[in-house]
Each structure stands twice: as C-alpha cells, then as structure tokens.
Amino acid sequence: MDTQIEHKKRFTPKQIYGGVGVVLLIVLILYLFFRDTSSSMTVEKNRITIATIKEGEFNDYIRVIGQVLPNRMIYLDAIEGGRVEERLFEEGAMVKKGDAILRLSNPLLNIGIMQSEADLAYQENELRNTRISMEQERLALKQERIGIHKEFLTKKRRYEQYRRLLEEQLIAREDYRLATEEYEAAREQLLILDERIRQDSLFRLTQIASLDENILNMKRSLTLVRERLENLKVKAPIDGQVGNLEAQIGQSIAAGEHIGQIITADLKVQALIDEHYVERVVQELPADFTRDGENYKLEVTKVYPEVKEGQFRTDFRFTMGRPENIRAGQTYHVNLQLGDPVKAVLIPRGGFFQTTGGRWVYVVDESGKFAVRHPIRIGRQNPQYYEVTEGLKPGDRVIVSGYELFGNNEKLILK
C-alpha cells in the first residue's frame, strides 16, 4: 500500500509570532525616534489674530496722555486775617494786576490804627510843648545874660576907672581891690552863663532830634499799620483768570490762609512718561496731536528730573496754533517724536508682548495648519508697531494676539 507523506509547514506558529513581534518592535523604535516630541495644543483660528510681517518706515515716537495746564499759577493768600465782607470778582473772571478780588474787615486792626494815631498825636503834642518850654528857657537865659552882661560892663568900667585913679593915687588901694574882685566875679559869672547857654543849646538840639526821630518812627509805624489795613483787600498779583476762589461772604479768614489762585492766559501741556524713555526725552523734541481734524504742533520745554511710580513729568508748549476754546484740565493723546523715521521689519503691536516680552512668537506654517514657537528680538516700539531686529523676515505670518491661554506649548494646531 502506498504510504501518505505529510507535508511540513514552511513557518511554524512560533516563528510567525516571533516575526510579528520583531516587526512591531522595529515600528515602535522608529515611531519613538521620528515622532514629534514637542508639546502641542489645538486652537481655533477665529479666536486668534494673525498678522503678516512687513518691511516699512518705522516712526520712532510714543503716545502719551497730555493734560492742559496753566503755564503759571499764582496762589492767593490772605496777608491779613479778617471777615469776608465782599466778593468783587467770581471764579472764571478775568482780572488785571492790582484789582481787588475780596474785601475783608478786621475791627482789631482798626482799633490798632486808632491807638497808633492817638499815640502819634500825643507824641507830637509832647514835642510841641517841649519846644515851647525850651524856647521859653532859651529866652529866659538870654534875658538873664543881658542883665549879667550889663552888670559886667558896669563893673569893668569901674575897675578900669579905679585902676587909673590908683595910678594917680587918688583912691585907696582897698577900693581898687574891691572893684577888681567885683569885675572878675562878674566876668566869671558871664562865662559860666555862656557855658550854660551852650550846654542847654546842645541838650535842646539832642532832645528835639530824639523826639523828632520818635515821631518819625511812629509815623512809619502808622503807615505800616495803614498798609495792613490796605492788605484787607485781596488783590490780583498778575493779569489772569480767577480760579478756585473758596472764600465766602461772612467767612473768617486767617492770616496766610490760601483762598484762591490766579491762572495766566498762557497754557501748557503736561504729560507723564514711562521711565523707560527718561534718557531719550530732552528739550526741543517735537510733538503733535490732532483735534477735530486739525493737527497742532508742540515742543518739549521742560523735563522734570524726579521719577515717581515709574513715570516722570514733561512740559510742552504750543509752537503752531492751538485749539479754540481750549481749557485747563482737558486731555489729549500727544505723539512725541523720539527720532527720525527709518526702514525696518515691522510687526504690529499685540497682546503677545505682555507674555513673551518680545523674545519669541508663534510663526504660522505656510500650510496654515499649525504654528510653532520661534525666537525673535525686538528693538524700538511705537503705538502701532514693534521693530524686529532678529528672527523674522517680511512675509512671515505670526500670531499677535494674547498668549495667556497657550501655556508653554511649542506648537499650536490651528482648526
């Protein structure tokens, strides 16, 4: 009988399973080696903003909020205290230098003036009485001298007569001695009286000069007191507009109290600028703003050195016209030119900068299906664009909206 020969299988199940395992292992290795290891996130296109990088003119300017302020503001303080009796001008009124704005009253000051006037009148009366008394004493001394001088002449004449008679031996020597003594006594008495008259004259001149000086000082004091009375009228120190007049009729105002201000007609614009630009903002830099379709030119006049809360103040003046009906307190968006325009690669401003600080952006692939993280470098900036100095070229498309929701993902899948 023929014997049936059994055909052996080419591959055993064990070999088949082993081969499949090897293939799967190779596939796994290739997958792990070539797979995209970057983290990714799916984003809807309609929820992001994509902009195209372009090359154009970069205007180096910043936009700041400027407030219109008076160029000069003079505060009104009460020189003398008192009660407000009258408001001669109201807030907003235009005044000239020297115009009285408020009138105050002060009874104590009036009493002081009356007392000073009474003291002055008393001193003037005392001076008048002193002069009369001195004049009377001068006349009495003069009259006394006349009598003594007459007596002196009589005794001198007798002395000379007795001397001649004595030489002729017609009188006794004792009579001559007596006449000589009387003559010398009268002469000494006349000399003493003349000295007294001279001393009294000097004393009188000194005393009158002292009294005159006292009266002059009292008159000066009275003038100052009357000037204090004039200071009860609060006057405008310069031409301008009355502002913030706080004193009301009947109100008591203390000396030195602030009661208002005078605003000059000249206006300036003041802005707070980020300290990042403190070294670039200098005097005479040009600026401008637009109102009702009209462009108005400004110029930096003063840069304040103090930096507070990350900002510093800058003053501008109008160089070419100014808006009609402009008022202190109004604000404008002022464009401050920091440098000349230059050609540069530009990326529109967007929320991405707050997250990345300008160090990287998401660049959209040409297919438009995904965007990948790409390092860049940003230079200057203005209110519209950032200047790209490295990492992007014209035509590139980037996501410029905020990155807050994207986390640290390297890749965005756009749907």
C-alpha positions as CSV (number, residue, x, y, z in Angstrom):
1,M,0.0,0.0,0.0
2,D,1.1,3.4,-0.8
3,T,2.1,5.5,2.4
4,Q,0.8,9.1,2.6
5,I,3.6,11.6,3.1
6,E,2.8,14.5,5.4
7,H,4.0,17.9,4.1
8,K,5.7,20.1,6.7
9,K,4.6,23.8,7.1
10,R,7.1,26.5,5.9
11,F,6.8,28.6,9.1
12,T,5.7,27.4,12.4
13,P,3.3,29.5,14.5
14,K,6.1,30.2,16.9
15,Q,8.2,31.6,14.1
16,I,5.3,33.7,12.8
17,Y,4.6,35.2,16.2
18,G,8.2,35.9,16.7
19,G,8.5,37.7,13.4
20,V,5.4,39.8,14.0
21,G,6.9,40.8,17.4
22,V,10.2,41.9,15.8
23,V,8.3,44.0,13.2
24,L,6.2,45.7,15.9
25,L,9.3,46.4,17.9
26,I,11.0,48.0,14.9
27,V,8.0,50.1,14.2
28,L,7.8,51.2,17.8
29,I,11.5,52.2,17.7
30,L,11.0,54.1,14.5
31,Y,8.0,55.9,16.0
32,L,9.8,56.8,19.1
33,F,12.8,58.0,17.1
34,F,10.9,60.0,14.5
35,R,7.8,61.1,16.4
36,D,7.1,64.9,17.1
37,T,8.1,65.3,20.8
38,S,7.1,68.9,21.0
39,S,4.0,69.7,23.2
40,S,1.1,71.0,21.2
41,M,-2.3,72.5,21.6
42,T,-5.3,72.8,19.4
43,V,-6.5,76.4,18.8
44,E,-9.5,77.8,16.8
45,K,-8.4,80.2,14.1
46,N,-11.3,82.6,14.7
47,R,-10.1,83.2,18.2
48,I,-6.6,84.4,17.4
49,T,-5.2,87.3,15.4
50,I,-2.6,86.5,12.7
51,A,-0.5,89.4,11.1
52,T,1.9,89.4,8.3
53,I,5.4,90.8,8.9
54,K,6.3,93.6,6.5
55,E,9.2,96.0,5.9
56,G,8.3,99.6,6.0
57,E,9.1,103.0,7.6
58,F,9.4,102.9,11.4
59,N,8.4,106.2,13.1
60,D,10.2,106.4,16.4
61,Y,7.5,108.0,18.6
62,I,5.5,107.3,21.7
63,R,1.9,108.3,22.5
64,V,1.3,109.9,25.9
65,I,-1.7,111.5,27.5
66,G,-1.1,115.2,27.9
67,Q,-3.2,117.4,30.2
68,V,-3.7,121.2,29.6
69,L,-2.5,123.3,32.5
70,P,-1.9,127.0,33.1
71,N,1.7,128.0,32.3
72,R,1.7,129.9,35.5
73,M,-0.5,129.6,38.6
74,I,-0.2,132.2,41.4
75,Y,-1.8,131.3,44.7
76,L,-3.9,134.0,46.6
77,D,-3.2,134.0,50.3
78,A,-4.7,136.4,52.9
79,I,-1.9,138.7,54.1
80,E,-4.1,139.9,57.0
81,G,-6.8,137.9,58.7
82,G,-10.4,139.1,58.7
83,R,-14.0,138.5,57.8
84,V,-15.1,138.4,54.2
85,E,-17.3,141.4,53.5
86,E,-17.5,141.4,49.7
87,R,-16.5,139.2,46.7
88,L,-15.7,141.7,43.9
89,F,-14.9,139.0,41.3
90,E,-16.2,135.5,40.9
91,E,-14.4,132.4,39.7
92,G,-13.6,132.5,36.0
93,A,-13.5,136.3,35.8
94,M,-10.6,137.9,34.1
95,V,-8.7,140.5,36.3
96,K,-5.8,142.9,35.9
97,K,-2.9,143.2,38.2
98,G,-3.9,145.2,41.3
99,D,-7.6,144.5,41.0
100,A,-9.3,143.9,44.4
101,I,-10.9,140.4,44.4
102,L,-12.0,140.3,48.1
103,R,-12.6,142.8,50.7
104,L,-12.1,141.8,54.4
105,S,-12.8,143.6,57.6
106,N,-10.8,143.4,60.9
107,P,-12.1,145.5,63.8
108,L,-8.9,144.8,65.9
109,L,-6.8,146.2,63.1
110,N,-8.9,149.4,63.0
111,I,-8.5,149.7,66.8
112,G,-4.8,149.4,66.4
113,I,-4.7,152.1,63.8
114,M,-6.8,154.4,66.1
115,Q,-4.4,153.7,69.0
116,S,-1.4,154.4,66.8
117,E,-2.9,157.7,65.7
118,A,-3.6,158.7,69.3
119,D,-0.1,157.8,70.4
120,L,1.3,159.8,67.5
121,A,-0.9,162.8,68.3
122,Y,0.3,162.6,72.0
123,Q,3.9,162.5,71.0
124,E,3.5,165.4,68.6
125,N,1.9,167.4,71.4
126,E,4.7,166.5,73.8
127,L,7.2,167.6,71.2
128,R,5.4,170.9,70.7
129,N,5.2,171.5,74.5
130,T,8.9,170.6,74.8
131,R,9.9,173.0,72.1
132,I,7.8,175.8,73.7
133,S,9.4,175.1,77.1
134,M,12.9,175.1,75.6
135,E,12.2,178.3,73.8
136,Q,11.0,179.9,76.9
137,E,14.1,178.7,78.8
138,R,16.3,180.0,76.0
139,L,14.7,183.4,76.1
140,A,15.0,183.5,79.9
141,L,18.7,182.6,79.7
142,K,19.2,185.2,77.0
143,Q,17.4,187.8,79.2
144,E,19.5,186.8,82.2
145,R,22.7,187.1,80.1
146,I,21.7,190.6,79.1
147,G,21.4,191.6,82.8
148,I,24.6,189.9,83.8
149,H,26.5,191.3,80.8
150,K,25.3,194.8,81.7
151,E,26.5,194.4,85.2
152,F,29.8,193.0,83.9
153,L,30.3,196.1,81.7
154,T,29.5,198.4,84.7
155,K,32.0,196.6,86.9
156,K,34.5,196.5,84.2
157,R,34.2,200.2,83.6
158,R,34.5,200.9,87.4
159,Y,37.6,198.6,87.5
160,E,39.3,200.5,84.7
161,Q,38.4,203.9,86.3
162,Y,39.8,202.8,89.7
163,R,43.0,201.4,88.1
164,R,43.7,204.9,86.6
165,L,42.8,206.6,89.8
166,L,45.1,204.3,91.7
167,E,47.9,205.0,89.4
168,E,47.4,208.7,90.1
169,Q,47.0,207.9,93.8
170,L,43.5,209.5,94.0
171,I,41.7,206.5,95.7
172,A,42.5,204.0,98.3
173,R,44.1,200.6,97.3
174,E,41.2,198.8,99.1
175,D,38.6,200.4,96.9
176,Y,40.6,199.3,93.8
177,R,40.8,195.7,95.2
178,L,37.1,195.7,95.8
179,A,36.4,196.9,92.2
180,T,38.8,194.3,90.8
181,E,37.1,191.5,92.7
182,E,33.6,192.6,91.6
183,Y,34.8,192.8,88.0
184,E,36.4,189.4,88.0
185,A,33.4,187.8,89.6
186,A,31.1,189.4,87.0
187,R,33.3,188.1,84.3
188,E,33.3,184.6,85.7
189,Q,29.6,184.7,86.1
190,L,29.2,185.7,82.5
191,L,31.5,182.9,81.3
192,I,29.5,180.4,83.4
193,L,26.2,181.6,82.0
194,D,27.6,181.4,78.4
195,E,28.7,177.8,79.1
196,R,25.3,177.0,80.5
197,I,23.6,178.5,77.4
198,R,25.9,176.4,75.1
199,Q,25.2,173.2,77.0
200,D,21.5,173.9,77.1
201,S,21.5,174.5,73.4
202,L,23.3,171.2,72.7
203,F,20.9,169.3,75.0
204,R,17.9,171.0,73.4
205,L,19.1,170.0,69.9
206,T,19.7,166.4,71.1
207,Q,16.4,166.2,72.8
208,I,14.5,167.7,69.9
209,A,16.3,165.3,67.5
210,S,15.3,162.4,69.6
211,L,11.7,163.4,69.8
212,D,11.7,164.0,66.0
213,E,13.1,160.5,65.5
214,N,10.4,159.0,67.8
215,I,7.7,160.9,65.9
216,L,9.2,159.8,62.6
217,N,9.2,156.2,63.7
218,M,5.6,156.4,64.9
219,K,4.6,157.8,61.5
220,R,6.4,154.9,59.8
221,S,4.6,152.5,62.2
222,L,1.3,154.2,61.4
223,T,2.0,153.9,57.7
224,L,2.7,150.2,58.1
225,V,-0.5,149.8,60.1
226,R,-2.4,151.6,57.4
227,E,-0.8,149.4,54.8
228,R,-2.0,146.4,56.8
229,L,-5.5,147.9,56.5
230,E,-5.0,148.1,52.7
231,N,-4.0,144.4,52.8
232,L,-7.5,143.6,53.9
233,K,-8.2,144.0,50.1
234,V,-7.0,140.8,48.5
235,K,-5.6,141.9,45.1
236,A,-4.6,140.1,41.9
237,P,-0.8,139.9,41.7
238,I,-0.8,139.5,37.9
239,D,-3.2,139.6,35.0
240,G,-5.1,136.4,34.6
241,Q,-8.3,134.4,35.5
242,V,-9.7,133.9,39.0
243,G,-9.7,130.2,39.9
244,N,-10.8,128.1,43.0
245,L,-12.0,131.1,45.0
246,E,-13.0,129.4,48.2
247,A,-13.7,132.4,50.5
248,Q,-17.4,133.1,51.1
249,I,-19.1,136.2,52.5
250,G,-19.1,136.1,56.2
251,Q,-16.3,133.6,56.4
252,S,-13.4,134.3,58.8
253,I,-10.1,134.1,57.1
254,A,-6.8,133.6,59.0
255,A,-3.6,135.4,58.0
256,G,-1.7,133.3,55.5
257,E,-4.7,131.2,54.6
258,H,-5.0,130.0,51.0
259,I,-8.2,131.4,49.4
260,G,-7.8,131.1,45.6
261,Q,-5.5,131.4,42.7
262,I,-4.8,133.4,39.5
263,I,-4.4,131.4,36.3
264,T,-2.5,133.0,33.5
265,A,-3.9,133.0,30.0
266,D,-0.8,131.1,28.7
267,L,-1.3,127.4,28.6
268,K,1.0,124.4,28.5
269,V,0.5,120.6,28.1
270,Q,2.0,118.3,30.7
271,A,2.4,114.5,30.3
272,L,3.5,111.6,32.4
273,I,6.0,109.4,30.5
274,D,7.3,105.9,31.4
275,E,10.8,105.9,32.9
276,H,12.0,103.7,30.1
277,Y,12.3,106.8,28.0
278,V,13.9,109.1,30.6
279,E,17.2,109.2,28.8
280,R,15.7,109.9,25.4
281,V,13.3,112.7,26.2
282,V,15.1,116.1,26.0
283,Q,14.1,119.7,25.5
284,E,13.0,120.8,22.0
285,L,11.8,117.4,20.9
286,P,8.8,117.8,18.6
287,A,5.3,116.5,19.3
288,D,1.8,116.9,18.0
289,F,-1.8,115.9,18.5
290,T,-5.0,116.0,16.4
291,R,-8.3,117.6,17.3
292,D,-11.3,117.9,15.0
293,G,-9.2,117.0,12.1
294,E,-6.6,119.7,12.8
295,N,-3.0,118.9,13.7
296,Y,-1.3,121.1,16.4
297,K,2.4,121.2,16.9
298,L,4.1,121.1,20.3
299,E,7.7,121.2,21.7
300,V,9.2,119.8,24.9
301,T,10.2,122.8,27.1
302,K,11.0,121.1,30.4
303,V,11.8,117.6,31.6
304,Y,11.4,117.1,35.4
305,P,14.2,115.1,36.9
306,E,12.1,113.3,39.5
307,V,10.8,109.8,38.7
308,K,7.8,108.7,40.7
309,E,5.9,105.4,40.4
310,G,7.8,104.6,37.2
311,Q,7.0,107.9,35.5
312,F,8.4,111.4,35.0
313,R,6.7,114.7,34.1
314,T,7.3,116.6,30.9
315,D,6.0,120.1,29.8
316,F,5.2,121.0,26.2
317,R,4.4,124.4,24.7
318,F,2.4,125.2,21.6
319,T,4.6,126.1,18.6
320,M,2.0,126.4,15.9
321,G,-1.5,127.5,16.8
322,R,-3.7,125.9,19.5
323,P,-7.3,124.7,19.6
324,E,-10.1,127.2,20.0
325,N,-11.9,127.2,23.4
326,I,-9.1,125.2,24.9
327,R,-9.5,124.9,28.7
328,A,-7.2,123.9,31.5
329,G,-7.9,120.3,32.6
330,Q,-8.5,119.0,29.1
331,T,-6.5,115.9,27.9
332,Y,-5.1,115.0,24.5
333,H,-3.3,112.0,23.1
334,V,0.1,113.5,22.2
335,N,2.6,111.9,19.8
336,L,6.1,112.6,21.0
337,Q,8.8,112.1,18.3
338,L,11.9,110.5,19.7
339,G,13.9,110.1,16.5
340,D,13.9,110.2,12.7
341,P,12.0,107.6,10.6
342,V,14.0,104.5,9.4
343,K,13.4,101.4,7.3
344,A,12.8,98.4,9.5
345,V,11.0,95.0,9.7
346,L,7.7,95.6,11.4
347,I,5.4,93.5,13.5
348,P,2.0,95.0,14.6
349,R,1.6,95.6,18.3
350,G,-0.5,93.0,20.1
351,G,-1.1,91.2,23.3
352,F,1.7,88.6,22.7
353,F,4.3,91.1,24.0
354,Q,2.9,91.0,27.5
355,T,3.5,87.2,27.7
356,T,6.8,86.9,25.8
357,G,8.4,90.3,26.4
358,G,9.2,90.3,22.7
359,R,11.6,87.3,23.0
360,W,9.6,84.8,20.9
361,V,6.4,84.5,18.8
362,Y,4.3,81.7,17.2
363,V,5.1,81.6,13.5
364,V,2.3,80.2,11.3
365,D,3.4,77.5,8.8
366,E,2.9,78.1,5.1
367,S,0.1,75.4,5.1
368,G,-1.7,77.5,7.7
369,K,-2.5,74.3,9.7
370,F,-0.1,74.9,12.6
371,A,2.2,77.5,14.2
372,V,5.4,76.9,16.0
373,R,7.3,78.9,18.7
374,H,10.1,80.9,17.2
375,P,12.7,83.1,19.0
376,I,13.0,86.8,17.9
377,R,14.5,90.0,19.1
378,I,12.5,93.3,19.2
379,G,14.1,96.8,19.3
380,R,12.2,100.0,19.5
381,Q,8.4,100.4,19.5
382,N,5.7,102.9,18.8
383,P,2.0,102.8,19.3
384,Q,1.5,100.8,16.1
385,Y,4.5,98.6,15.6
386,Y,7.5,96.8,17.1
387,E,10.8,97.0,15.3
388,V,12.0,93.4,14.7
389,T,15.8,93.2,14.7
390,E,16.3,89.5,14.5
391,G,14.3,86.2,13.8
392,L,11.6,87.3,11.3
393,K,11.5,88.4,7.7
394,P,8.9,90.2,5.6
395,G,6.1,87.8,4.6
396,D,6.2,85.7,7.7
397,R,2.8,85.3,9.4
398,V,2.7,85.4,13.2
399,I,0.1,85.2,15.9
400,V,0.0,88.7,17.6
401,S,-3.0,88.2,19.9
402,G,-2.5,87.3,23.6
403,Y,-0.7,84.1,24.5
404,E,-2.0,83.8,28.0
405,L,-4.0,80.6,27.3
406,F,-1.3,78.8,25.3
407,G,0.9,77.9,28.3
408,N,4.4,76.5,27.3
409,N,3.2,74.6,24.2
410,E,5.8,74.6,21.4
411,K,3.2,74.0,18.7
412,L,-0.3,75.2,18.1
413,I,-2.7,73.1,15.9
414,L,-4.9,75.6,14.0
415,K,-8.5,74.4,13.3
